[in-house]
Amino acid sequence: MKFISPKTDFAFKKIFASQESKPILISFLNALVYHNQPLIQDLEIIDPYQ
């Protein structure tokens, strides 16, 4: 079985830009936040094609 690279635009959007993957995106962004910074609790995903 082959997997799509998460570095492609399609895969990245599928992983991080859907309402179903919102917890994954929040976790990913919180992992990038510097120490002693408030954590992201919620976010709004906006479709740029609407």
Backbone bond lengths (Angstrom), bond angles and torsions (degrees), N, CA, C in turn:
res aa  C-N    CA-C-N  psi(-1)  N-CA   C-N-CA  omega(-1)  CA-C   N-CA-C  phi
1 M - - - 1.440 - - 1.522 108.69 -
2 K 1.336 116.35 133.48 1.460 121.33 178.07 1.518 109.73 -101.26
3 F 1.319 115.07 148.38 1.452 121.69 177.94 1.521 109.22 -115.50
4 I 1.303 115.86 150.90 1.459 121.00 176.39 1.526 108.10 -82.60
5 S 1.303 116.00 136.80 1.465 120.57 178.76 1.527 109.83 -65.03
6 P 1.339 117.58 131.04 1.470 119.54 178.50 1.526 112.85 -68.16
7 K 1.334 116.40 -4.79 1.461 120.01 177.99 1.528 112.24 -83.25
8 T 1.344 117.27 -11.36 1.461 119.39 177.26 1.522 109.39 -78.39
9 D 1.308 116.20 152.73 1.466 121.41 -178.09 1.526 111.19 -58.98
10 F 1.332 117.04 -45.31 1.467 121.26 -178.91 1.527 111.44 -60.06
11 A 1.315 116.82 -49.43 1.468 120.70 -177.33 1.527 111.12 -67.12
12 F 1.325 117.36 -41.66 1.467 120.38 -179.65 1.525 110.52 -60.49
13 K 1.332 116.34 -44.71 1.466 119.99 179.05 1.522 111.18 -65.84
14 K 1.322 117.08 -37.26 1.464 120.74 179.21 1.527 110.53 -66.07
15 I 1.328 116.90 -37.86 1.468 121.52 -178.19 1.525 111.40 -76.51
16 F 1.329 117.58 -42.96 1.462 120.19 -168.94 1.529 115.98 -112.95
17 A 1.317 119.64 -12.81 1.469 119.60 -170.54 1.522 114.51 -114.79
18 S 1.301 117.98 30.57 1.462 119.85 175.57 1.522 109.14 -124.27
19 Q 1.309 116.10 156.57 1.465 120.48 179.78 1.529 110.99 -61.24
20 E 1.327 116.98 -33.26 1.465 120.78 -179.36 1.527 112.01 -66.96
21 S 1.323 116.46 -28.18 1.467 120.19 -177.67 1.526 112.54 -100.01
22 K 1.307 117.42 13.21 1.463 121.86 -178.71 1.533 112.77 -54.60
23 P 1.344 120.00 -44.35 1.475 119.24 177.66 1.533 113.02 -61.50
24 I 1.324 116.98 -34.39 1.468 120.80 178.47 1.525 109.62 -66.44
25 L 1.329 116.94 -44.15 1.461 121.05 179.39 1.523 111.23 -63.83
26 I 1.323 117.46 -43.23 1.467 120.97 178.63 1.523 110.26 -61.08
27 S 1.316 116.85 -43.94 1.464 121.01 178.90 1.527 111.18 -62.92
28 F 1.324 116.55 -43.71 1.461 121.76 179.09 1.531 110.72 -61.25
29 L 1.322 117.09 -47.30 1.466 120.58 -179.73 1.520 111.68 -65.89
30 N 1.326 117.55 -38.34 1.465 120.23 177.68 1.525 111.65 -65.88
31 A 1.325 117.22 -30.36 1.465 120.43 177.71 1.529 110.94 -67.99
32 L 1.333 116.68 -23.36 1.463 121.11 -179.93 1.524 113.23 -89.28
33 V 1.327 117.45 -13.74 1.465 121.76 -177.73 1.525 109.04 -72.37
34 Y 1.329 115.55 140.10 1.464 120.25 178.66 1.516 110.66 -67.27
35 H 1.314 116.13 160.89 1.464 121.99 179.24 1.526 110.60 -59.67
36 N 1.311 115.72 151.03 1.466 124.21 178.00 1.531 113.50 64.39
37 Q 1.316 117.24 21.03 1.463 121.53 175.17 1.527 108.46 -104.54
38 P 1.317 118.20 149.30 1.468 119.67 177.87 1.530 110.61 -63.94
39 L 1.317 116.04 142.08 1.458 120.80 179.81 1.521 110.78 -80.89
40 I 1.309 115.48 151.52 1.459 121.47 175.58 1.520 107.57 -74.27
41 Q 1.313 116.92 126.63 1.462 122.09 -179.36 1.525 111.54 -98.75
42 D 1.331 115.84 -36.16 1.455 121.06 -176.87 1.521 108.00 -153.61
43 L 1.310 116.39 159.48 1.451 120.97 176.57 1.515 109.15 -153.62
44 E 1.316 114.93 164.19 1.458 121.07 178.69 1.516 108.30 -114.08
45 I 1.317 116.34 125.39 1.459 121.52 177.88 1.523 107.17 -94.99
46 I 1.327 116.40 120.07 1.462 122.05 -177.87 1.522 108.88 -108.04
47 D 1.324 115.97 128.95 1.459 121.71 178.20 1.531 108.61 -79.61
48 P 1.338 118.26 115.36 1.463 119.83 -177.45 1.530 112.90 -71.85
49 Y 1.321 117.93 -9.18 1.459 121.67 -177.32 1.519 113.04 -98.86
50 Q 1.326 118.24 5.87 1.462 120.73 178.99 1.488 110.57 -87.18
